[in-house]
Amino acid sequence: MKFPVCDFADSEDGFYSQCASCPIDASTAGCALTELEDGTYEFVGNTPHGGVRAVFLFKNDAGDQVAKQEAVHVEIHELDEHGHLVTILYGIVDPEGMIYLKRSDTEEQ
């Protein structure tokens, strides 16, 4: 899967990582994320685990919800067309703006 799907960066293999500490404000036209009233961010489109949208909760080291530009951690909830949870991904944002994700369940390989 290629991401981001915005007007500001080239899509690359992977998912979500390019949005983690992108300097573009989510309210800017062309951004793949939309900031919601509760301070979360939403991506609408196919997700890697079969969802149709994803909700991003960006957090600081204390676990408080913060703007994505201030985030150290992220929790991503992928939802299906009925709003049911498909999976939760947990990530750490590093200074380079990349995000490292861990899925909420472990899969046998």
C-alpha positions as CSV (number, residue, x, y, z in Angstrom):
1,M,0.0,0.0,0.0
2,K,1.3,3.5,-0.8
3,F,1.0,6.5,1.5
4,P,0.6,9.4,1.9
5,V,-2.3,10.2,-0.3
6,C,-2.0,14.0,0.0
7,D,-0.8,16.8,-2.3
8,F,2.4,17.5,-0.4
9,A,4.6,14.3,-0.6
10,D,5.3,11.5,-2.9
11,S,3.6,8.2,-2.1
12,E,5.9,5.5,-0.9
13,D,5.4,1.9,0.1
14,G,4.2,1.8,3.7
15,F,1.3,3.4,5.5
16,Y,0.8,6.2,8.0
17,S,4.5,6.9,8.7
18,Q,4.7,10.0,6.5
19,C,1.8,11.7,8.4
20,A,3.3,11.3,11.8
21,S,5.2,14.6,12.1
22,C,4.4,16.2,8.8
23,P,4.7,20.0,9.2
24,I,1.5,20.6,7.1
25,D,-1.5,21.6,9.2
26,A,-4.3,19.2,8.8
27,S,-6.7,22.0,7.9
28,T,-4.6,22.8,4.8
29,A,-6.4,21.7,1.6
30,G,-4.8,18.6,0.1
31,C,-3.8,17.0,3.5
32,A,-4.9,13.4,3.9
33,L,-5.9,13.9,7.5
34,T,-8.8,15.9,8.9
35,E,-8.6,17.2,12.5
36,L,-11.8,16.4,14.3
37,E,-13.5,18.5,17.0
38,D,-12.2,16.1,19.8
39,G,-8.6,16.7,18.8
40,T,-8.2,13.4,16.9
41,Y,-7.3,13.1,13.3
42,E,-9.2,11.1,10.6
43,F,-8.1,9.4,7.4
44,V,-10.9,8.3,5.1
45,G,-9.9,5.6,2.6
46,N,-8.8,2.0,2.5
47,T,-6.6,1.0,5.4
48,P,-4.0,-1.8,5.4
49,H,-6.1,-4.1,7.6
50,G,-9.3,-3.9,5.6
51,G,-10.9,-0.8,7.2
52,V,-12.4,2.2,5.4
53,R,-11.1,4.9,7.8
54,A,-8.6,5.4,10.5
55,V,-8.6,7.7,13.6
56,F,-5.3,8.9,14.9
57,L,-4.7,9.8,18.5
58,F,-1.4,11.7,18.9
59,K,0.1,11.8,22.4
60,N,3.0,13.1,24.3
61,D,5.2,11.1,26.7
62,A,2.8,11.7,29.6
63,G,0.0,10.1,27.5
64,D,-1.9,13.4,27.0
65,Q,-3.5,14.0,23.6
66,V,-1.6,16.6,21.6
67,A,-1.5,18.1,18.2
68,K,0.3,15.8,15.7
69,Q,3.2,18.2,15.4
70,E,3.9,17.8,19.1
71,A,3.4,14.0,19.2
72,V,5.8,11.4,20.5
73,H,3.4,8.5,20.4
74,V,0.4,7.7,18.2
75,E,-2.5,5.3,18.4
76,I,-4.3,4.5,15.2
77,H,-7.8,2.9,15.2
78,E,-8.8,1.3,11.9
79,L,-12.6,1.1,11.5
80,D,-14.8,-0.8,9.0
81,E,-17.8,0.6,7.1
82,H,-20.0,0.0,10.2
83,G,-17.7,1.9,12.5
84,H,-16.5,-1.3,14.1
85,L,-12.8,-1.6,15.2
86,V,-10.7,-3.6,12.9
87,T,-7.3,-3.1,14.6
88,I,-5.3,-0.7,16.8
89,L,-1.8,0.2,15.8
90,Y,0.6,1.8,18.3
91,G,3.6,3.9,17.2
92,I,6.5,6.0,18.3
93,V,7.4,9.1,16.3
94,D,11.1,9.7,16.1
95,P,12.8,13.1,15.4
96,E,13.1,12.2,11.7
97,G,9.3,12.2,11.4
98,M,9.0,8.5,10.9
99,I,6.6,6.4,12.8
100,Y,7.2,2.8,14.0
101,L,4.0,0.8,14.4
102,K,3.1,-2.2,16.4
103,R,-0.3,-3.9,15.9
104,S,-2.5,-4.6,18.9
105,D,-2.5,-8.3,18.4
106,T,0.3,-10.6,17.5
107,E,0.1,-12.7,14.3
108,E,1.8,-16.0,13.9
109,Q,4.2,-16.1,10.9
